[in-house]
Amino acid sequence: MNRLLPALALLVLLGTAACQSRPAPALPEPSPTVDEAALERFYQQKPRWRACEEHRDLRCADVEVPLDYLDPEARTLQIAVARLKASGSRLGSLLVNPGGPGVSGVKAAHSARGSFTPGVRERYDIVGFDPRGVGRSNGIRCLDDDQLDRYHATDSTPDTRAERRRLRTMSRRYAEECQDKAGWILPHMGTENVARDLDVLRAVLGDDRLNYYGTSYGTQLGQVYAGLFPGRVRRMVLDSVIDSAYWAGEVQERQLRALDEEFDLFLDSCVRHGCALGRTRQEARAAVWRLLGRTDERPLRSPDGRKVSDTDVHTASVLLAMEPRLWSQGRRAFAEAARGEGRTFRRLADAARGRSPRGIYDSSIPAWMAVTCLETPEDIRRKRSTDRQIARMAGSSPVFADVNTTIACSYWKPISIPQKAIESRDIAPILLLNNTRDPRTPLKWAEAVTKRFTGAFLLVNEAVGHGVYGRGSCVNRAVDDYLTGGTLPSAAHCSDSGPDY
């Protein structure tokens, strides 16, 4: 069974904790003056279902929501929804968010047959949606495809003054183009607004309470929803948990070190299967370091004529550190690089950035940027572009010191969303899942969140990587029993490591 979280969501999450730490748990502050009565027409609407274009056996619809929940009579948005109908006796709808922020939930619904077990698909309509500003829900575009190629070719680990100046220039241009082309929606793309959209979808689908499965950033969305609407939660699975205390300010250096540690496991696998990098982990790591230095000066060749630089090798290596399913492609990429070729590195880096083989980018990266910058305090934003901060990040990890994805926040125009400490809520029991060695959402985050929700249960899986559900029978049975019967697991641990990659 294919797991729900796409490779793109893995890289997008790289930036979710790219700012300096702050002392207090923080979440976007719920708006105190939302007029629930004025929203009635959105809750009462009837969707017009039609066959989806790419998957005719799924049904698609658009659901209207207000751009600004404080002014619901003003401009509105259409949220794209896709539904795979239950194959048996239906319990309700299971709304799904695959992470990001910026990853398409509509595409997640398209792959639902490979992401959820037959037992879950029998009892639930699997419903994915593109959050506001993503994909078919007014997906934002800041630069055209050629401009994005040049933007992503910018050296994200600059080691000279000229390179740092170019990185700042390209990042400023990116932020300015986003403001010019999507300024009307940028201030309204925060997680709280998406959570309110989620509640409208719940009602429109005919459910009195929410059934929800969220991965990665989707766990942050689930927590915000539970904070806003604690009495409207029925079943909620949070897979690979973000600690909301650190959403705006977890220390990036800690995650970079974790990526380095997980990348060593890829190198071990490479050596075990026969590796172009060397016969030991130490030899392989030294070879990677040499490759990064070499491609900084002399990029690899790729079939489409674009150069494959150290930034591209770095971007592809992030995926290898987080996702064992890609390790065979990683071995191929490094073998090609030894011959001066960059075909597989090019393909991995493009996929991570949302670029199709035809050279067309989706809205995932700008949408991630919009949410992340919006929910980053302004004093932290300003620090991102200083030479000292750029140099610090570039030196914090031998392989994974990427600053390109966050420096644009320094030039972001919309004001930051107010922050406040999250409070514990009494809600229906929820199920949290986390791998023991997840470089993006460490286990301690899931443990902290579990303590904040009365009745929450944490299932720990002994495995490497990001994303738990779908790894094996122990995890699948626990999730299925909870979703279909409301039964929490009897044991708190699984050992579904998945195949030997």
FITILUM-602158 format. One record per residue (C-alpha): residue in three letters; x, y, z. Coordinates in steps of 0.05 Angstrom, whole numbers, padded with zeros to 5 digits, always signed. Example, Ala and Ser with C-alpha at 12.3 -4.5 7.8 and 13.67 -1.06 7.14 Angstrom:
// FITILUM-602158
ALA+00246-00090+00156/SER+00273-00021+00143/
***
This chain:
// FITILUM-602158
MET+00000+00000+00000/ASN+00028+00068-00019/ARG+00032+00117+00037/LEU-00007+00182+00034/LEU+00048+00233+00040/PRO+00078+00251-00028/ALA+00152+00266-00035/LEU+00138+00339-00046/ALA+00106+00346+00022/LEU+00169+00320+00053/LEU+00211+00375+00024/VAL+00159+00429+00036/LEU+00161+00411+00110/LEU+00236+00427+00110/GLY+00219+00499+00120/THR+00165+00493+00172/ALA+00215+00504+00228/ALA+00264+00550+00196/CYS+00264+00607+00245/GLN+00294+00619+00313/SER+00261+00590+00375/ARG+00212+00629+00416/PRO+00197+00616+00490/ALA+00122+00605+00490/PRO+00077+00556+00453/ALA+00043+00594+00397/LEU-00016+00587+00350/PRO-00053+00636+00306/GLU-00101+00671+00353/PRO-00174+00653+00338/SER-00212+00715+00315/PRO-00258+00735+00372/THR-00309+00772+00329/VAL-00328+00720+00277/ASP-00403+00725+00266/GLU-00426+00653+00263/ALA-00496+00673+00241/ALA-00468+00710+00181/LEU-00435+00645+00158/GLU-00500+00606+00155/ARG-00506+00609+00080/PHE-00438+00577+00071/TYR-00456+00520+00119/GLN-00522+00508+00084/GLN-00498+00505+00012/LYS-00507+00442-00030/PRO-00446+00421-00071/ARG-00455+00405-00144/TRP-00418+00340-00154/ARG-00388+00322-00222/ALA-00339+00270-00248/CYS-00267+00291-00235/GLU-00227+00306-00297/GLU-00167+00261-00283/HIS-00205+00206-00246/ARG-00275+00197-00273/ASP-00293+00148-00217/LEU-00284+00203-00165/ARG-00332+00261-00156/CYS-00309+00333-00152/ALA-00342+00397-00129/ASP-00327+00469-00108/VAL-00348+00495-00041/GLU-00355+00570-00029/VAL-00322+00601+00033/PRO-00310+00674+00052/LEU-00241+00703+00038/ASP-00244+00739+00105/TYR-00285+00706+00160/LEU-00289+00774+00194/ASP-00324+00801+00132/PRO-00363+00743+00103/GLU-00406+00787+00058/ALA-00346+00810+00018/ARG-00303+00769-00030/THR-00309+00693-00030/LEU-00266+00634-00052/GLN-00281+00566-00083/ILE-00249+00507-00047/ALA-00237+00448-00094/VAL-00259+00381-00065/ALA-00252+00309-00090/ARG-00289+00249-00061/LEU-00279+00174-00067/LYS-00346+00145-00044/ALA-00348+00091+00009/SER-00353+00021-00020/GLY-00398-00006+00036/SER-00439+00015+00096/ARG-00420+00088+00103/LEU-00401+00120+00170/GLY-00389+00189+00140/SER-00335+00229+00106/LEU-00261+00225+00124/LEU-00229+00292+00108/VAL-00156+00287+00091/ASN-00098+00337+00091/PRO-00031+00308+00066/GLY+00014+00363+00094/GLY+00055+00420+00068/PRO+00028+00471+00076/GLY+00017+00475+00002/VAL+00005+00402-00018/SER-00058+00385-00057/GLY-00111+00347-00019/VAL-00149+00335-00084/LYS-00089+00295-00109/ALA-00089+00257-00043/ALA-00161+00236-00057/HIS-00140+00213-00126/SER-00090+00165-00093/ALA-00137+00144-00037/ARG-00142+00072-00060/GLY-00068+00063-00049/SER-00065+00105+00015/PHE-00122+00076+00057/THR-00139+00003+00071/PRO-00201-00029+00042/GLY-00232-00029+00112/VAL-00229+00047+00117/ARG-00251+00058+00045/GLU-00311+00013+00058/ARG-00337+00056+00115/TYR-00317+00126+00094/ASP-00321+00173+00035/ILE-00248+00195+00029/VAL-00249+00270+00016/GLY-00189+00312-00002/PHE-00189+00387-00013/ASP-00140+00439-00038/PRO-00132+00491+00017/ARG-00141+00564-00001/GLY-00083+00587-00045/VAL-00065+00515-00065/GLY-00077+00480-00131/ARG-00148+00488-00156/SER-00169+00532-00097/ASN-00140+00597-00126/GLY-00070+00567-00126/ILE-00021+00625-00123/ARG+00034+00636-00174/CYS+00088+00686-00159/LEU+00138+00674-00216/ASP+00130+00642-00284/ASP+00163+00576-00299/ASP+00227+00605-00330/GLN+00234+00653-00271/LEU+00225+00595-00222/ASP+00279+00556-00257/ARG+00326+00615-00246/TYR+00303+00624-00174/HIS+00316+00551-00156/ALA+00383+00554-00191/THR+00405+00607-00140/ASP+00459+00580-00094/SER+00423+00567-00029/THR+00487+00556+00011/PRO+00526+00619-00009/ASP+00598+00623+00013/THR+00617+00690-00018/ARG+00590+00761-00010/ALA+00568+00761-00083/GLU+00529+00697-00074/ARG+00495+00723-00011/ARG+00477+00787-00048/ARG+00446+00748-00106/LEU+00407+00704-00057/ARG+00378+00765-00023/THR+00362+00797-00091/MET+00325+00735-00117/SER+00288+00726-00051/ARG+00266+00798-00050/ARG+00241+00793-00121/TYR+00203+00730-00104/ALA+00168+00763-00046/GLU+00151+00825-00086/GLU+00122+00785-00144/CYS+00079+00745-00095/GLN+00052+00810-00066/ASP+00038+00839-00136/LYS+00003+00777-00163/ALA-00030+00747-00101/GLY-00032+00803-00050/TRP-00108+00798-00044/ILE-00105+00727-00015/LEU-00038+00725+00021/PRO-00063+00755+00087/HIS-00119+00704+00089/MET-00079+00639+00079/GLY-00064+00625+00153/THR-00079+00559+00186/GLU-00139+00586+00225/ASN-00175+00605+00161/VAL-00161+00536+00132/ALA-00189+00505+00195/ARG-00252+00547+00188/ASP-00257+00524+00115/LEU-00250+00452+00141/ASP-00311+00463+00186/VAL-00352+00489+00128/LEU-00333+00427+00088/ARG-00353+00383+00146/ALA-00423+00413+00147/VAL-00431+00414+00071/LEU-00413+00340+00069/GLY-00469+00326+00118/ASP-00429+00307+00180/ASP-00448+00334+00248/ARG-00377+00321+00273/LEU-00310+00318+00238/ASN-00274+00254+00218/TYR-00203+00275+00198/TYR-00135+00246+00178/GLY-00077+00295+00175/THR-00004+00283+00161/SER+00054+00330+00179/TYR+00027+00401+00171/GLY-00041+00368+00169/THR-00030+00353+00243/GLN-00021+00427+00256/LEU-00086+00440+00220/GLY-00121+00387+00261/GLN-00097+00418+00326/VAL-00121+00487+00305/TYR-00188+00458+00286/ALA-00194+00422+00353/GLY-00178+00488+00388/LEU-00231+00526+00350/PHE-00285+00472+00349/PRO-00271+00422+00405/GLY-00342+00397+00407/ARG-00344+00382+00332/VAL-00289+00328+00331/ARG-00311+00256+00323/ARG-00249+00218+00300/MET-00181+00250+00287/VAL-00116+00217+00267/LEU-00053+00260+00270/ASP+00005+00226+00234/SER+00076+00253+00243/VAL+00059+00308+00292/ILE+00081+00380+00291/ASP+00084+00411+00361/SER+00043+00474+00355/ALA+00088+00505+00408/TYR+00142+00510+00355/TRP+00104+00522+00291/ALA+00130+00593+00286/GLY+00198+00582+00316/GLU+00230+00513+00323/VAL+00306+00516+00318/GLN+00327+00498+00247/GLU+00396+00475+00268/ARG+00366+00417+00309/GLN+00328+00392+00248/LEU+00389+00399+00204/ARG+00428+00355+00251/ALA+00372+00304+00251/LEU+00374+00303+00175/ASP+00448+00290+00177/GLU+00436+00231+00223/GLU+00382+00201+00179/PHE+00424+00212+00116/ASP+00475+00166+00148/LEU+00423+00111+00145/PHE+00416+00122+00070/LEU+00492+00118+00064/ASP+00492+00053+00103/SER+00439+00025+00056/CYS+00480+00049-00004/VAL+00542+00013+00022/ARG+00502-00049+00037/HIS+00474-00053-00034/GLY+00538-00034-00070/CYS+00551+00040-00072/ALA+00588+00086-00120/LEU+00606+00130-00061/GLY+00650+00080-00023/ARG+00654+00017+00018/THR+00640+00048+00086/ARG+00595+00102+00113/GLN+00655+00146+00125/GLU+00680+00138+00054/ALA+00610+00151+00027/ARG+00599+00214+00068/ALA+00667+00242+00047/ALA+00648+00228-00026/VAL+00582+00266-00017/TRP+00619+00324+00012/ARG+00667+00325-00047/LEU+00609+00321-00096/LEU+00575+00381-00064/GLY+00639+00420-00069/ARG+00652+00398-00141/THR+00581+00413-00165/ASP+00585+00482-00133/GLU+00641+00497-00183/ARG+00624+00449-00241/PRO+00551+00428-00244/LEU+00530+00361-00272/ARG+00497+00351-00339/SER+00423+00336-00347/PRO+00386+00314-00410/ASP+00345+00378-00415/GLY+00407+00422-00415/ARG+00396+00451-00346/LYS+00455+00447-00299/VAL+00452+00405-00236/SER+00487+00445-00181/ASP+00503+00432-00109/THR+00435+00463-00092/ASP+00400+00410-00133/VAL+00442+00354-00102/HIS+00425+00382-00034/THR+00350+00386-00049/ALA+00349+00314-00074/SER+00389+00291-00013/VAL+00336+00321+00034/LEU+00286+00272+00005/LEU+00335+00215+00012/ALA+00346+00231+00085/MET+00271+00232+00099/GLU+00243+00176+00056/PRO+00273+00106+00050/ARG+00228+00091-00009/LEU+00272+00136-00051/TRP+00338+00103-00032/SER+00344+00062-00095/GLN+00337+00126-00136/GLY+00389+00157-00091/ARG+00439+00102-00106/ARG+00426+00112-00180/ALA+00435+00187-00174/PHE+00503+00182-00141/ALA+00526+00129-00190/GLU+00507+00175-00248/ALA+00542+00233-00214/ALA+00607+00193-00212/ARG+00602+00195-00289/GLY+00587+00269-00291/GLU+00513+00257-00304/GLY+00455+00289-00266/ARG+00392+00257-00294/THR+00364+00227-00230/PHE+00386+00285-00186/ARG+00350+00331-00235/ARG+00287+00290-00231/LEU+00287+00286-00155/ALA+00301+00360-00146/ASP+00246+00379-00195/ALA+00195+00334-00161/ALA+00213+00365-00094/ARG+00200+00435-00122/GLY+00134+00417-00155/ARG+00161+00420-00227/SER+00131+00371-00277/PRO+00171+00337-00332/ARG+00141+00388-00380/GLY+00172+00445-00340/ILE+00108+00469-00307/TYR+00109+00486-00233/ASP+00050+00476-00186/SER+00031+00523-00129/SER+00060+00482-00072/ILE+00123+00522-00058/PRO+00091+00592-00061/ALA+00033+00567-00019/TRP+00081+00539+00033/MET+00118+00605+00032/ALA+00054+00645+00042/VAL+00032+00605+00104/THR+00101+00600+00135/CYS+00118+00674+00126/LEU+00049+00695+00149/GLU+00056+00656+00214/THR+00128+00677+00228/PRO+00136+00736+00275/GLU+00161+00798+00240/ASP+00223+00806+00282/ILE+00244+00735+00262/ARG+00229+00749+00189/ARG+00277+00808+00187/LYS+00335+00766+00212/ARG+00333+00717+00155/SER+00369+00762+00104/THR+00429+00784+00145/ASP+00498+00759+00123/ARG+00510+00733+00193/GLN+00446+00691+00193/ILE+00458+00665+00123/ALA+00529+00644+00140/ARG+00505+00612+00205/MET+00454+00569+00170/ALA+00503+00551+00115/GLY+00552+00526+00167/SER+00503+00488+00212/SER+00501+00424+00171/PRO+00550+00394+00121/VAL+00495+00371+00074/PHE+00429+00404+00091/ALA+00443+00478+00103/ASP+00387+00504+00058/VAL+00366+00576+00070/ASN+00336+00592+00002/THR+00266+00569+00023/THR+00260+00617+00082/ILE+00299+00680+00067/ALA+00242+00709+00025/CYS+00202+00717+00089/SER+00248+00776+00104/TYR+00214+00814+00049/TRP+00142+00790+00060/LYS+00090+00846+00061/PRO+00029+00818+00098/ILE+00034+00830+00173/SER+00044+00770+00218/ILE-00016+00736+00248/PRO-00021+00748+00323/GLN+00004+00690+00365/LYS-00019+00662+00431/ALA-00005+00601+00473/ILE-00050+00541+00457/GLU-00094+00514+00513/SER-00111+00442+00527/ARG-00181+00422+00502/ASP-00230+00369+00523/ILE-00248+00334+00458/ALA-00265+00264+00435/PRO-00205+00217+00440/ILE-00156+00228+00383/LEU-00101+00182+00357/LEU-00030+00208+00345/LEU+00023+00170+00306/ASN+00098+00181+00302/ASN+00160+00144+00281/THR+00217+00139+00330/ARG+00266+00168+00279/ASP+00229+00221+00240/PRO+00278+00277+00221/ARG+00222+00327+00207/THR+00173+00315+00265/PRO+00213+00286+00323/LEU+00178+00239+00371/LYS+00183+00289+00428/TRP+00135+00335+00391/ALA+00082+00282+00388/GLU+00093+00267+00462/ALA+00083+00341+00480/VAL+00019+00347+00439/THR-00009+00284+00469/LYS-00005+00315+00538/ARG-00045+00376+00516/PHE-00107+00338+00492/THR-00149+00301+00543/GLY-00159+00229+00520/ALA-00106+00232+00465/PHE-00068+00167+00452/LEU+00002+00164+00421/LEU+00022+00103+00380/VAL+00097+00101+00371/ASN+00125+00063+00311/GLU+00197+00038+00312/ALA+00218+00063+00243/VAL+00258+00114+00204/GLY+00224+00167+00161/HIS+00165+00214+00157/GLY+00094+00186+00156/VAL+00069+00126+00194/TYR+00003+00099+00166/GLY+00013+00047+00112/ARG+00079+00020+00138/GLY+00052-00047+00162/SER-00003-00088+00194/CYS+00007-00064+00265/VAL-00002+00009+00249/ASN-00056-00003+00197/ARG-00097-00045+00245/ALA-00093+00007+00300/VAL-00115+00064+00254/ASP-00170+00023+00221/ASP-00199+00000+00288/TYR-00200+00071+00312/LEU-00231+00102+00250/THR-00283+00048+00239/GLY-00300+00031+00311/GLY-00273+00086+00355/THR-00227+00037+00391/LEU-00159+00063+00412/PRO-00100+00015+00409/SER-00087-00033+00467/ALA-00012-00026+00458/ALA+00028+00038+00449/HIS+00083+00011+00403/CYS+00090-00019+00334/SER+00151-00042+00295/ASP+00129-00032+00223/SER+00194-00009+00193/GLY+00172-00027+00122/PRO+00215-00060+00069/ASP+00291-00060+00070/TYR+00309-00006+00021/
***
